[in-house]
Amino acid sequence: MSTTDPGAQKREPLLDVFETPSNEEWKTEVERLLRGAPFAKKMFTKTLENITISPNYRGEDTRDLPGVDSAPGQWPYLRGTRPKAGWLVAQEILLPTAEEFNNALRSDLKRGQTAVNLVLDRAGLKGRDPDQAQTEDVGAHGTSIASLSDLMTALDGVHLEAAPLFVQAGSAALPVLGLLLALLKKRGASPADLRGCLGSDPAYGLAQMGKLPLELDRLYDELAVISRWAATHAPQLKTLPVHEDPWHDGGADSALSLGLTLASAVAKLRAMEERGIAPEQAAERVQFHLCMGSDFFMELSKVRALRVLWAQVLAAAGCPTKAAAANIHARTSRRVQTLLDAHVNMLRVTTQAMSAVLGGVDSLHVSPFDEVDSVPDEFSRRIARNVHLLLAHECHFDQVQDPAGGSWYVETLTHELGEKAWGYFQEIEKEGGIIAALEKGKVQEMVAAVVAKRTARLATRRDVLIGTNQFANPVEKARTPRVVDHALLQRKRGAAMTRQRTSGAHHEHRVVLGHLEKIITADQDALLDALVEAAAAGATLGELCGILRHDTNGVRAITPIPLRRDAEPFEQLRAQVTDLGEKNRVFACCLGDVARYMPRLDFTRGFFQAGGFTMVEEGFYTEASAAAEAAAASGAPTVVLVGLDGTYEELAGPVVDKLSAGDGAPRIILAGGAPEVIADLESRGLDRSINLRSDVLDVLGVIGAHPLHRRLAAVPARALRHHVRDPALDRAPVRRFQYRRGKQRLLPAQPGGGPEGSVRGLRSGHPPRLRQRPPARHRRCG
């Protein structure tokens, strides 16, 4: 027995023991294993962003990439803006009344939530009181807040000095700030402790709604008032949110949506500089709002790339490095959520949240699984909130900053995604900026082109939605969604607003009217004070917005970019097929040895179940006569032949002959098959064949629209697409983009001394004063 201390023996590094194979040696071995299959076709993957994913990444791939050697907290912030990991649990609570919101918020703050995230309903986002708004807007996708009393109720018992406050107020941001400051004044609290974000994103509102409720210049004027006030009185409060939502939700890929988001941020910098706020000061007020999709590494890289791109823009503008640290709030994607098999959404948001956390976001909202069609209840909110807690306390992701950093794959993908996004950003800048590009329809064209590609990939199931276009649950029971009774809520909220306006002494109304009149004549410096005084006296949100924007002449309209959920065409098809009843049955006529045709049967079953059809499987047949008799006896309007190509040559012809003879013959479909076999069977009565490249929506849409129609060929698939698709998608032009790697490097300059680049003229312009509004009569009555 040896007495030598093993620890005293010299050990060689493990990797030094083995010789590192070259890339060519690795490729040669892979080609041998592929047995003649084309290497490029089998081993490389092209993403929707037109980025090619390699099967193998090596150290030399990242050796010359900018920023890879930086540490967290160092410019260009590739690895994060701070040395310490962690994020705020900023869950939205989409309950319609202030009372419900407050009860849920106080409960959730005791159970892991660390920030307040208040989303105004659609009426509030438009600056309208409940009794003056459209019925469907009251309580829609947010909380009805219309007065100081409502805000006090919503935030009762919440210590804003301890919990950051995120308020999504849309174009009503300035009046809502007036309400918030009136609340703080009533509490005797200081606004200096405010953290979080309160502002608006004009590009977001314009793209989503197609029209702003006031002129763009006025909205930027109001944002300048908020930002200038925050710089002095609430330095930790962000006032210039920049949303990725309209581009991501509209269907753009990660590169395009990132480029459009960057263009929107630059538009804000320019608008603020025109109003006397320098780019470095405006940059400190910016907060990015990203949407996290399901492509795990792509979305993780998107967060990292945004920080580098923002540092690049601010370096070109001559801003100091500290101002270039991007603050990022993220939410899980609305676009990829599904109504079908909705509990799968719990799994989707988990991977999306991981992408956000590993990418280094500062705050995060994880969507409840039923957010698409329901008001989330305590259970769905708790499950979503627990995703944060699991990632932090069980996975310990709050202990490690940028754990993906240094990965050759992630670093390369981050760089390539950033270059693609930078190209889109430059393209938008050539159009005159994001607003001009929206008005010209350029952005809509770019997004529509990606939507067409994405829809085709989903329809052919190249891209998978679990439970929707793959692995659908054929026995799924429809859920009963929890919805807001908008009419009832409007009556209740409207009555409360009417009482607030008409109750009280005549003197009190004169005081409110006097404060509202002051708002009209106030200059930029006194405007916010006048709003606070009016809010404290009892003015409503609608009154404050109305007095600020009584003249909406000059408001321009564009074609909006609507939310397009990936699953919607399949959900529409499933609903259509469900209505068919017994007519939605498909008989699987299995030919030959069951052990050999099973993979093709699995494909066929998944193909039809994606459309909600009921598969009838009664066995397998080795004789054509028995197969034809069983198919006819089933009474199913559609019969699909399933077997191996060799079996089709022997049995499929006689089966088709028997089934297609006479009246009332079923529709006959072949799963797979060689081209010459398909041609022969079509001449004998086969309607069509399906394979891995078949468009599920086209094929099943025709069957669903005409379940008893004899021949598929008689009804062109494209003519029936309106049954399962948004017509706008078919009208949208499909553009073929040419992607070229430009000479511009991802990081063209060190901060403070770089060329102007694509933000030329950022530091030009003179700050105008807020316009003086002409006096207007204001009636304070119900």
N, C-alpha and C positions, 0 to 999 in steps of 0.2 A: 504494500500500500504506500503510495507516494505521500511524503510529508511536505511537498512543495506547496506553498500558498498559491492557489489558482489566481488570486487577485494580483499577485506579484508578476505573473507572466505577462509578457508584452502581447497585446491584442492588436490585430490589424483592423482598421475600419472595414465593416462588412462589404461596402460597395467597392473597396479596393481589391477584394478577393476575386471578384468577377470582372471580366473584361466588358466594357460597355460597347454594345453593338452599334454600328453606324446606322443611319437612317436607311441607307440602301440595303444593308444586310437584313434589317427588320422587314423592309418591303419585300425582299426576295422570299423570305420565309412565309410571309402572309400570302403572297401570290401562289406559293406551293400549296398552301392549305385551301386556297380558293378553287383549286383544280380547274383553272382555265376561265373562271368567271372574271369579268373586267374589274380590275382593281379600283379604278376611279368611281365606277358606278356603285360598287358594293361598299366601299369604305368611306366615302365622303357624303356628307349630308348638306343640302342647301336649305337654309332657313327662309322664312317668309321675308326676312330683312335682306335677302340675297347675300347673306354671309355663309361662306362654306366652312362647315365644321370638319376639322381633320380628325382622323382616328387616333392620332398620336401627336403629342406636343413635347417639345424638348427645350432645354435651357436656352439654346441659341435663338429660339423664337422670341424670347423676351429680353434678350441681352441689351438691345438698343432702344427699348421702349421708354419713353419719358415718364418719370415719376415712380417707377417701380422700386427704386431704392429709398424713397422717402418714407418717413415714419408717420403714424397717425398724428394729426395736428399740425403737420408741416405742409406748406405749399408744394404742389398744387392740390392737396387734400384728396389724392387718389385713395388713400387708406383711412380717410375719416378726418373730420374737422376737430376732433378732440382726442386726447390720449386715453380717456376712460370710456369704456363701453357702457351700453344701457340705452333705454328708450322710454318715452312716456306712453302709458296705456291710455290712449285718447279715444275711447269708444263713443261713437255717435249714439244718442238715445232718441230714436225717431218716434216719440209719443206726441199726440196732437195737442194736448193742453199743458199749461204750465204746471198745474197740480200733479199730473201724471209724471211729467218730466222730473219734477223735484223729488217725488217719492222714489222713483227709480234711481236717480242720480245719487241721492244720499245712501241708498242701499248699496249701489255699486261701488261707491267710494270706500266703503268699509270692506269690500271684497276684491280688492286688487286694482281698481281703476285709479289712476293717478293724475288725470287731467279732466277738465270739463269740456265737452265738445257739443255745443249748442247749435243746431241747424234750424234756421227759420223755415216755416212752411212756404209754399210757393207764393201765397198772398203776401207774406212778410218780405220775401226776396224781391217782390215787385214794389214794395213800399205802400201796400194797401191795407186798410183796416178790414177785419173780417166781414163787416156788413156792406162794404163797398167793393169787395173782391168777387171774382167768379166763384160759384159754389164749389166747384171741384178743386179750387186752389186752397181752400180753408182746411188746414190740418194735413195737407198733402206733403208727404215725405219730410216732415219736420214738425216743429212746435209753433203754435199760434202765439206770437208775442206782438202785442199792439200798444202797450203802454208801460209806464214805469211800474204800475201795479203788477202787471203780468211778469215783468222781469224780476221784481222783488219776490214774487211767488216762486218762480223757476229756480232762483238762486238762494232761497231761504235756507239758512243753516249751513251754507257753503262758504268756507273761508278762502277768498280769492288770493290772499297773500300766500297760501299754502298750495293751492291747486292751480296750475296754469289754465287759462280760459281761451278756448278756441270758439269763435263765433262766426258761423257761415251766414252772412247777412246779405250777400248779393249787392245790388245797387243801393240798398238802404244802409250801407255801412256807417255813413256819417250820422244820420239820425239815431241809429242804434248806439253808436258811441255816446251821443248825447244822453240817451236813456241810461247807459251804464254809468256815466259820470254822475248823473243825478242820483243813482242808487248809491254810489260810493260816498257822495256828499251827505246823503241821508244817514249812512252808516258811520260817518266820521272817519272813513278809511282813505288812505293815500293812493293815488293812481301809480305812484312810483313802484309799487309792489306788483303791478300787473305784468304777467307773462303770458305767452301764447300768441294768438293772432286774431286780429279784427280788421278786415278790409274787404276789398272786392277786386275782381279780375275782369275788366271790360271785355277782353278777348273771349274769355270763358262764357260770359253772359251772352255776347253777340253770337257766338258759334252755336250755343245750345238753344237759345230762344229765337234767333233770327232777327232780333230787334232789341235795342236797349230802351229803357223807359225814359231816358233823357239823353241829351246830346253827349257825344263822347267827350268833348272838351270839358263840359260841366262835370262829368263823372271824374275825369282826371283832376279837375280843380278840387273836388271834394276829397279825393285821395291825397292830394298835396296838403290840404288842411289837416287831415288825420296824421299824416307822416310828420309834418312839421311839429305838430303838438306832441306826438309820441317821442320825438327826438329830445324834447326838453323835459317832459313830464313823466313819460313811461318808457325809458330807454330799452327795456327788455321786451317790449311788445312789438311784434311784427305787424305791419300794416299794408304790405304789398304782396298778397298771395298770388302765386302763379300756378294755375291748374293744368295738369295734363289730362284731366277728365274728358273734355270734349273730343280730343283727338283719340285717346285710348278707347273710350266708350263708343266712339263713332266707327271704330274698326281699324285704325291705323296700327301699323306694326311698331315695335319698340324704337327703331331708328327714326322713323318719321315722326312719331309722337314726341320723341325727345328733341328733335330739331324744331318742331313747332312750339314746344314748351320754351325752349331757349329763345326763340324769336319773340314770344309773348313777354318774356322777362326783359329783353332788350327794349321792347316798345315801352315798357314801364319806366326804364331808366331814362329814355329820351323824354318821355312826357314829364317826368319829375324834374329833369334838368331845365326844361322850358319854363318851369314854374319856380325856378330858383333853388332847387335841391340838387346838390352835386351828386354825381354817380356813386362816389364812395359812401355818401350819406344815405342815398336811396338803397344801395345794396345791403346796408345793415338792417333795413326794414323788410327785405324780401324773404318770403318763405315759399319754397316749392312744395306743391301737393302732387305726389305721384300716385299712379295706379299700378298695382302689382298683378301681372298676369300669371299664367300657369307654366310658362317656359322657365324653369327654375334658374338656370345659369344665365339666361339672357336677361331676366329681370334683376337678378343680383348685380350683373354687370352694368345694367342701366343706371342704378343708383350710383355706382362708383364713377361711371362715365360722366354723369351730370355734374359731379363736383369738379372734375377736371375741366369740362367745357365752360362752366361758370367762371372758374379761375382764369381760363383763357380769355374770355370776354372782358373781364375786369382788368386783366393785365393790359389788354389792348387799349382800354380806356384810361390807363394810367393810375388805376386805383392801388392802394397799398394792399399787402398780402392779407392782413387781418380782415379787410372788408370782403375778401373773396371766399370766405368760408361759408359754403351754402348750408342753410338750415332746411332740412327736408322732413316734411310730414308725408306719410304714405297711407293708403287704404288698399284693401284687397279689391280685386276687380269686380265690377258689376257685370261686365260684358260676358264673362265666362260662367256666371251663375246660371243654374238651370231650374226650371219648374219640375221637370221629370227627375225622379230619383233624387229629390232635393237634399236628402241627407248626405249625398256625396259632396255637396257644397262644404260640409264640415271638413272634409279631407282636402278639398281644393284650397280653402283659405289657410289651412295649416302650412302647405308648401309655399303659398304666396307670402304668408307672414315670415316664414323662414328666409325667403329671398330678401325681404325688406330688412330684417334684423341683421343678417349676415352682410348685407350691403352697407349697413351703417346708418339707417334712418334715425332721426331724432325723436319722432313720435309716430304712432301707428294706430289705425282703426282696422279691426278685423270684422268683416261683415257677418252678421248672423245668417245661418243657413237658409232662412225663410224670408230674407230681406226683399227678394224680387217681387213677391205678390202679397206679403203680409206685413202687418205691424208687428215687429219682433216682440215676443213676450219674455218673461223672466228666464225661462229655460233657454231659449235660443240666444239671448244676450249673455247668459252665464257661460254657455259652451264657447261662444266666441271670445269672451274675456279670458276664459281659462287657457286658450291657445297662447296668449301672452305669458301667463303664469307658468305654463309647462315649458315654454322655450327658455324662460329665465331661470326657473327654480329646479327644473329637472334636467334640462339640457345645458344649463349654465352658459347660455350664449351672452348673458349680460356681464360675463367675466372676461371675455376675450374680444378685443377690437380687431376688426377685419380678419377673421380667421381664414377667409378665402384668399387673402393677399399672398402673392408669391406663387400661387398655382399657375403653371405655365398656360393652362387652358383658360383660366379666368382672366389672367392679365392680357392674353392675346385677344380674347373676346371683348374685353372692356375697351381695348384700343380700337379694334375694328368697328365696334358699335359706335364709339365716339366719332370716328372718321365718317361713317355713314350719316350720323346725326348732324355733324358739322356741314356736310354737303347739302343736306336739306335746309339747314339754317341759312346758308349762303344763298340758296335758291329763293327762299322767302324774302331775304333782304333785297335781292335784285328786283323783286316785285314792289318794293316800297315798304316792306314791313308786314307784320301779321294782319293788321286791320285792312290794309290795302289789298293784300292777297285774299282775304275773306270776301271783300267787296267785289273783287274781280272773279271770284269763283275758283281761284287757283287751288286753295286749300281743299275745297270740296272735291275737286278733280283728283288731287293726290290721294285723299282718303278713299274715294270711291274706287280707285284703281287697286288699292290694297284689299278693300272689301271684296271685290270680285275674285281676287286670288284666294283670299281666305275662305270665301264661300265655296269655291270649287274644291279646295283641299278638304273641307269638312264634308261636302257632299259625296266625295269619293272615299271618304274615311281615311285619307292620308293623315289628317289631323283628327285626333280622337277626343270625343267628349264621353267619358264613362257614364253609362246609364242613359245616354241619349242617342248617339249614332253608333255606339259599340256597347255590347253587354247590357242592352236594354232589359228592363224588368217587365216581362209580358203580363204579369198579374198585378201590376202596380195599381193601388187604389188611389183615386183622386183625393187630394187634401182639401179641406175647407179652409180657405185663407181667412185671416183676421183682417178686416178692412175697416176704414173709417167711414162713418155715416156723415158725409160732408154736409148734407142738407141740414141734418139735426144739429151738427156742430156749429154751422153758420148761424142758425137761429139762436142758439144759446150765446155764442160769442157776440153776435150782432146786437142782441138785447143788452148785453153788458156794456158794449161800446156806446150804445144809444143812451143808456143811463148815465154813463160817465160824462157824455157831452151835455146832457140836458139837466142833470141834477145839480144841486148847489145853488148858491146865491148869485144874483145878477152881477154882483161885484166880482166874484170869482171868475166868471166868464169874461168879463172885461179885462181882468188880469191876464188870462190866457191869450186873448186876442191881442193884447198889447205886446206880449212877448213874441207872438207870431209875426206881428208887424215889424218888430225889431230885427227879426231874421232877414226880412226882405232888404232892409237898408244897411245891414251890418257889413263891414268890410271883412277882408280875409282874416284879420287878426281877432276880430270880435265875434265871428260867426259861431264858433263852437260854444262860446260862453252864452250866446243868445239861445242856442239850441238846448243847452243844459237848463237854463232858467225856464224855458217853455215846457220842457219835459217834467221838471220838478213841479210846475204849476198845474200839470194835468193834461198837457197836449198829447195826443195820440201819435203813433208812428205814422199813420196815414196823413195826419195834419202836418207833421214835420216834413214829410216827403213832399206833400202837395205844395207847401209854401216855398220849398226849395226849387221845385221844378214845375211851376204852374204853366210854363210855356214849353211845349215839347216840339215846336217847329224845328225842322232840320234833322229829326231822328231818322236814320237810314235803315232800311230793311235789307237783309241778305237771305240766301237759302241756308237754313240751319243744318247742322250736322246732328242728326238724332242718335240716341242710344240704340245700337244694334247688337242685341245679345246673340252670341254665336248659335245658341240652341233654338232660337225662335222659329226658323223654318221647319225644323223637325217637330217642334211642339205643335205648330199649326197642322202639320201633316198628321201627327198622332191624333189630334182632336178630330180632324176630318175623317180619319179611318175608323175611329171609335164609333162615330155616328152611323157607320155602315151596318153594325150589328153582325148578323150571320154572313153578310157579304164580304167580310174582311178575312175570311178563312183562306189559307193557302195549303194545298195538299202536297206534301213532300213525297214524290214518287221515287223511292230509292232503288237503284238498279245495281245488282251485283253484290259482291262480298262486303258486308257491313264494316269489317275491320279496315278495309282499304279506302272506302269512300267517306269515312267519318270526318276527316279534315274538311272536305268540300261541303259536307252537311252542316258542320259548325259554321262555315262561312255563310251558307245560304240561310241558316236560321238567324244569324246575326243581321244579315242584310234585311230580311223582311221584318224582323222584330224592331228594327230601328224605326220603321214606319208604323208600328202598332198593329201589324197583321198577326193573326193567330195561325201558328203552324200546326198542321194536322199530320202526325207521324204515326203510321200504323204498322211499320215493318219494312222489310226489304224484299225485293223480287228478283228472281233469276229467270223468269219467263215473261215475255212481253205481254201475252194475253192476260196473265194474272195482274200485272202492273196496271194495265189499261182498265181492267174491270174494277180494281180497287179505287183508282182515281175517279172513275165515273160514279161509282157508288157513294163516294164521299160527299158529292154535291157541291164541292168547293168551286167557286167561280174561277180560281186560278190554280194551275198545277205546275209545279216546278220539278223537272227531272234532275236527279242528283246521282252521279256515279263517276267512274273514271273514264278518261277519253276512250280507252279500248272498249269498255263496256258500251259506250254510246254507239260505236260502230256496229255493234251486234244487236242491241236491244232498243235503242232510242227510236230508230226509224219506224218499226212496227207499232210502238206505243203511240207515236205522234199520228200515224195513219189512223189508228182506231179512235183516238180521242178527238181528232179534228173532223171525223165523219159525222154527218147529220146535223140537225138543228140543236141549239142549246149547248154547243161544244164549249168547253172551258178555254180560258186563255192559257197557252202553253209556253213555259219559259224553261230554258236550259241553263244549268249552272256550269260555267266553264265551257270546255269543248274546243277542239281544234277548228281553225277557220274553214277547212274543207267540209268537216262534219256539220258545222253550223249552216253552211250554204246549202248542203243537201237537205237538212231538216227544214229549213225555211221554205224550200220548194214543196215540202210535203205538209206544211201547216204550222210549223213552229213560229211563234210570235216574235221572240227575241231571246238573246242569251245575256247572262250577267257574269261579270268577273270582277277582279280586284280593282279595276279602273272604272267600273260603272258608277254613274251618278245616281246615288240612292234617291235623291229628291226628284229627279226627273222620272226615273222608272216607277217608283212607288207613287209619285204624284199623279201620274196618268192612271194607274190602277185605282187609286183612291177616288179620283174624280169620276172615273167611268168603270165601276167595278164589274159590270156585266158586258162591257164592250168586247167584241170578239177579237179584234186585231189591234195590237198596240200601234202598228205602223199606220193605221188609219187616223190616229190622233197624234200629231207631232208633239213630242215632249215639250219643246220650247213654248208651244202655244198654251200649255197648261201650267206653266211655272207660276202664274199668278195665284194659283191655289196654295202654294207653299212658300212663296218668296215675297219679299217686299218689292213691288213693281219698280221702285226707284233704283233698285240694284241692277235690274236688267236694262234700264235706260241709261245708267251711268256709263260714260265712255271708259274703256279699258286702255290705259296708257302703258306703253312698254318703256320702262326706265332703263337707261344705260348707266351703269355704275362704273366710275373710273376713279382710281386712287389718285388724288390730286397731289401736287407738290407741297401744298400747305401741310406743315406738321401739326400734330395735335396740340403742341404747346409752342407757339411761334415766338414767345418772348417771355422774359422774366418780368415780374410785376414792376410797374412804375416806369418802364422804359421801352416797352414794345411798340411796334408799328400800330397804326390805327386799324388796319385790317378791315374786317367786315363791319366794324362799328364806327366807321368813318363819320365824323361830325357829331359824335356822341356828346362832346363837351361844348357844342355851340348852342346858341339860342339865348333868349332873354326871358326872364320870368314875368308873365302877365299877371295882373291882379284878377281876382274873381270878378265876374261881371256884376254890375249893379242891376238888380231886378226891378222893374217898374212896380210901384205899389199895386196891390190887388186886394179886392174885398175878400174877406174870409168869413164865411158863416159858420158858426159853431152851434149846430143844431142837428138833431137826428134826422 
